[in-house]
Amino acid sequence: MSAVYDNASDLIANLYASATRYSYDIHGNVDTLLQQYNKGVMNDANGNGYKKIVYDYDLVSGKVNQVSYQPGLKDAFYQKYEYDAENRLIDVRTSLDSTYWEHDARYAYYRHGPLSRATLGQLQVQGLDYAYTLQGWLKAINPTVLL
């Protein structure tokens, strides 16, 4: 647990303004993150000063499959990740109810590995093209001329 105190007297009385608690799965990955807010705007009028983030991992690769913020509550938000056979991120989707998903981004890669294109949004209205040097360093994003 980590905690934030407003002043020294709060430290003595153990009256922390906020705290973050972590739980871990058997592989050492963060399973759940719980933030507690005792003071300020994050502690709402109903006394709900807790915010929870749950992580779901792939058992083989260890990659994050889904992140759930406040699962099952009114302010819930979910993000799901999909990977290719090389364990490269290829698709990111978001949802407010974990039933209906919208695409945030799709990723394509060159055969030799580096990211070649990122397409953004459900309607794929914007794309980012990546160009690299022979050494593999990023040279340009969305070049206007052929490099």
C-alpha positions in Angstrom: 0.0 0.0 0.0 1.1 3.5 -0.7 -0.5 6.5 1.0 -0.5 10.3 0.7 -0.8 12.5 3.7 -1.6 16.3 3.7 0.5 17.2 6.7 2.6 15.7 9.5 -0.3 15.7 12.0 -2.3 13.5 9.6 0.7 11.1 9.4 0.8 10.8 13.2 -3.0 10.1 13.3 -2.8 7.9 10.2 -5.4 10.0 8.4 -4.2 9.7 4.8 -5.7 11.7 2.0 -5.5 8.8 -0.5 -4.1 5.3 -0.7 -3.4 2.8 -3.4 -3.6 -0.9 -2.7 -2.4 -3.7 -5.1 -3.2 -7.4 -5.3 -1.2 -9.8 -7.4 -1.8 -13.0 -9.3 0.3 -16.1 -8.9 2.7 -14.9 -11.7 3.4 -11.6 -9.9 1.2 -9.4 -12.2 -1.0 -6.7 -10.7 -4.4 -8.3 -10.5 -6.4 -5.5 -8.9 -5.5 -1.9 -8.1 -7.8 -0.2 -5.6 -7.5 3.6 -5.0 -9.0 5.0 -1.8 -9.8 8.7 -1.6 -10.6 10.0 1.9 -10.6 13.7 1.0 -11.2 15.9 -2.0 -13.4 15.7 -5.1 -12.8 12.0 -5.7 -14.6 11.1 -2.5 -18.2 11.7 -3.7 -21.2 12.7 -1.6 -22.3 9.1 -1.2 -19.1 8.2 0.5 -17.8 6.2 -2.4 -14.1 7.1 -2.3 -12.9 3.9 -3.9 -11.9 3.4 -7.5 -11.0 -0.1 -8.8 -9.1 -1.3 -11.8 -9.0 -5.1 -12.6 -6.4 -6.5 -15.0 -6.9 -9.8 -17.0 -3.8 -11.4 -18.4 -3.1 -14.1 -21.0 -1.7 -17.1 -19.1 0.8 -18.0 -21.8 2.3 -14.7 -22.9 1.6 -12.6 -19.8 0.2 -9.8 -22.0 -2.8 -7.8 -20.7 -6.1 -8.9 -22.4 -8.4 -6.5 -20.7 -8.5 -3.7 -18.2 -11.7 -3.0 -16.3 -12.2 0.3 -14.5 -15.0 0.3 -11.9 -16.5 -3.0 -13.3 -20.2 -3.2 -12.9 -20.7 0.4 -11.7 -22.2 3.4 -13.4 -18.8 4.9 -14.3 -17.4 1.6 -15.6 -15.0 1.6 -18.5 -13.4 -1.4 -20.2 -10.5 -1.8 -22.6 -9.7 -5.0 -24.5 -6.5 -5.8 -26.3 -5.8 -8.3 -29.1 -2.4 -9.6 -30.2 -1.1 -11.4 -33.3 0.9 -14.7 -33.3 4.1 -12.6 -32.7 2.5 -11.1 -29.5 2.3 -7.7 -31.2 -0.7 -5.5 -30.3 -3.1 -5.5 -33.3 -6.5 -4.2 -31.9 -7.7 -2.1 -29.0 -11.4 -1.8 -28.2 -13.3 0.0 -25.5 -16.7 -0.4 -23.9 -18.9 1.2 -21.2 -20.8 -2.1 -20.5 -18.4 -4.9 -21.6 -21.1 -6.0 -24.2 -20.9 -3.4 -27.0 -17.3 -2.7 -28.1 -15.9 0.0 -30.3 -12.5 0.0 -32.0 -10.1 2.6 -30.7 -7.1 1.5 -32.8 -5.8 -1.2 -35.2 -2.2 -1.8 -35.8 -0.3 -3.3 -38.8 3.3 -4.3 -38.9 6.0 -4.7 -41.6 7.1 -8.3 -42.2 10.4 -7.7 -40.4 8.6 -6.5 -37.2 8.2 -2.7 -36.8 4.9 -0.9 -36.7 3.8 0.2 -40.2 0.4 1.7 -39.7 -2.0 2.6 -36.8 -5.6 3.2 -37.8 -7.6 5.2 -35.2 -11.3 5.2 -34.3 -14.4 3.1 -34.8 -14.8 4.5 -38.3 -11.1 4.4 -39.1 -11.0 8.1 -39.9 -7.3 8.7 -39.3 -4.3 6.6 -40.0 -0.6 7.0 -39.0 2.0 5.6 -41.3 5.5 4.9 -39.9 8.8 5.0 -41.8 12.2 3.8 -40.5 15.8 4.1 -41.3 17.9 1.1 -42.4 19.1 0.9 -38.8 15.5 0.5 -37.6 15.2 4.0 -36.1 11.9 5.9 -36.6 12.4 8.3 -39.4 8.9 9.7 -40.1 5.3 9.5 -39.1 2.8 10.3 -42.0 5.5 11.4 -44.5 4.1 13.6 -47.2 6.6 12.3 -49.7 8.0 8.9 -50.4 11.2 8.7 -48.3 
